[in-house]
Amino acid sequence: MRANIVKEIQSRFSDHYDDFFIEEELVEKTTIFLIGFNTLVDLAKSKLFVQQMADSSASVKALFKNLSDRINVDTEQLIQGILEGNLVIVSQDGKQNVVVDPIVKNLRSSISEPKNESPIQSSTDAFGDDINTNVGMIRKRLSTASLCHCSYQVGELEKRKLSMLYIKGRTPNALIEKVNEQLKGINTDIETIDDLNLQFGKRRLSPVSHLSATELPIQAIHSLKKNRIVLFLDNCPFALVFPNLIWDMLGGINDRNFPVILSFMLRFFRVIGLVATLILPALYVALVSVNPEVFKLDLALFVAKSREGIPLSAFLETIAMVVLVDLILEAIVRLPKSVGPAITMVGGIILGQAMVEAKLVSNLLVIVITAVVIASSAVIGMQNSLYIRLLKYPILILASLFGILGVCTGFIITIIYLASLTSNDVPYMTFRIKQEGETK
């Protein structure tokens, strides 16, 4: 029968800790229990090490002394040792225990710098393809008993591992239960992030995802502390934060490395970038072709002169330039990294200059489109940048028909649409998820 101390430890980690283990080993005809997290401890190598040490020890007591000087500590210290990634060994009668520095999981062998995010004044570690390594990176940085881990096998033909992490007592229980039910109900193959996204009731034509992907462990931990759920999919080098909120594209944990006033300034600039991406092209079309009377006379004459000799309407030249720029941005992603940026930058400059000299587009439009490209890159997350670039097209069409009224109407409709989106009853436009038990 297991000792009371082992039962007490097991009861602390009995639910929602799927990477927790208790292994029995026989040493000198005496049973000992090896306890820890398999995402932090290399169990096979640690067991071999303990057996080798046992061969050179006269008794279990001598073995414990040879393994470590942290012997016979209380239960709370044992639990803390487990959370810190140590291997805890307890004798069968529970009278002897030891906290051992184990042969740990190598959490850096497959870790590289992030490719899609650029952390400033922060750790440059990024998640990898191995799901246990990714969970271990979170446990290593967030050593608390409140961090819960649930694992799943999802898929029909191809079974893939999926892990759900959350902080017990912070993430709302209703949200946890709903997500747990949805993950257990997956009966199709999960090949992409969007396949997983569809399991949360995504509208198929909606560009906004339920999941926010991040490569950075510090950002995933920040999301956990903000009462959200983090999902890991095997062979996917991202933490998938659920639910995705609009604040994810406006503020990040790296902002807090700066003084408050600078952090506020960065977020304010991202808001400006978001709004500019949505309305600048539409505003150009509205003011040039539908509502030129808004300009003062000298400014109206300047705009008219800049478009002198251009055969295309303002709407057509704007659509042509916006599509061309989106093609260039997509080419930057698809081309080899060694030549992609150089080719697309030179090609964009030469093509843009040639179009201006050929009188196909105006100089003013080139300035507007350049500003839009820069503004769309100011928001956090490539996926957020993509869907914001998509939402500018409906506003552009309305502006070509109704001018300034169309710009305002399109912008308001976009806000209403984003406000209507929910993820398991959590509105997309909310800035904060209430902590479990919080009423205000």
Residue, then its C-alpha position, 0 to 999 in steps of 0.5 A: m500500500r502506498a504511503n500516506i505522503v505519496k497519496e497526499i502528493q497524488s491527490r494534489f495532482s490527481d486531476h488535470y495534470d496529465d504529464f504527472f507521473i508516479e513510478e514504482e522502482l524496486v531497490e534492494k528489495t524495497t519499493i520506492f516511488l519516483i514522482g515528477f512531471n514527464t515534460l520536465v524530467d527525463l524519466a528513463k534516464s533518471k531511472l537508470f541513474v537511480q539504479q546505478m546509484a543504488d548499486s553502489s549504495a548499501s541501503v535505501k537510506a544510503l542511496f538517498k544520501n548519495l542522491s541529494d542533500r535535500i533529504n526528509v523534507d516536508t510535503e510542501q517542499l516535496i510539492q514545490g520540488i516537483l513544480e520546479g522540475n525536480l525528481v522526488i523519491v519517496s520510500q515505501d513506508g513514507k518515512q524517507n524522501v529526497v528531492v533530486d536534481p534529475i536528468v532533465k528534458n532538454l528543452r533547448s535542443s529544438i528551440s530556435e529564435p522566433k520567425n514571425e515575431s520580434p521580441i524586444q528586450s525579452s527572451t528570444d526562445a520560441f516554441g518547437d514542434d515537440i508538444n512535450t517540449n512546449v509544455g515543459m517550457i511553460r512549466k519551467r517558467l510558471s512553476t505553480a500547482s495551479l497550472c493544469h494540463c489536460s491532454y487529448q488524442v484527436g483525429e480519425l485517420e491521423k491521431r495527433k496529440l493536443s494539450m490544454l493548459y490553464i490556471k486553476g482558479r483564474t480561468p472561468n470554469a464554464l469556459i474550461e468545461k466548454v472547451n474540454e467538451q469541444l476538444k473531446g468531441i473532435n472526430t475529424d483529422i486536425e491537419t491545420i490550425d484552421d481545422l482546430n479553429l472550426q471546432f469552436g464554431k467558426r463562421r466559415l466566411s469569417p476572417v477572424s479566428h477563435l485562436s491567437a497564435t504566438e511563438l513566444p513562451i512569455q506571451a503564452i504565459h501572459s495569456l494564461k495569467k490573463n485567465r485564458i486557455v493555451l492549446f498546443l498541437d503536436n508538430c505545430p510550433f505555436a501556442l494557440v491562445f483561446p479565445n482570441l481578443i481584439w486586444d491581442m493585436l494592440g498590446g503585448i507582454n513586450d510592451r511592459n518592458f518600457p515605461v508606462i508612457l512609452s507602452f501607452m504610446l506604442r499601443f496608441f500607434r497600433v490603433i492609428g495603424l489599424v484605423a489607417t489600414l482600414i480607411l486610408p485607401a477609401l478616404y483617398v477615393a472618396l475625396v478625389s472622386v466623390n467629395p472633392e469639395v471637402f478640400k480647400l481650393d489650393l489643395a483641390l487644385f494640387v490633387a487635380k494636377s497630380r492626377e492629370g493625364i491618368p486614364l483610370s478612375a480613382f477607384l480603379e487605380t486604387i484597387a490596382m495599387v492595393v492588389l499589387v501591394d498585397l501581391i508583393l507582401e505575399a511574395i515576400v512570404r513565399l520567396p526564399k528568405s535569402v532573396g525574397p525581400a531584396i527582389t520584392m523591394v526592388g521590384g516594388i520600387i521599380l514597378g511603382q516608379a514606372m507606373v507613376e511615370a507612365k501616368l497610370v497612378s498618381n504620386l499621391l496614391v503611391i504615398v497613401i499606399t505606402a502609408v497603408v503598408i507600414a500601418s498594417s504592419a504595426v499591429i501584432g500578429m501576421q494573421n491579424s494584419l491579414y484580416i485587417r488588410l482584407l476588411k479594407y476592401p468593402i470600405l473601399i467599394l462603399a467609398s467609391l459609391f457614396g464618398i465620405l458617407g460610404v467611408c463612415t458607414g463601412f467603418i461603422i459596419t466593420i466595428i459592428y461586425l467585429a463586436s458581433l463575434t464571440s468565442n464560447d460566449v466571450p465577445y471578441m471586442t472585450f479587453r479582459i476576461k473575468q477571473e473565476g468567481e469575480t463579479k465586478 
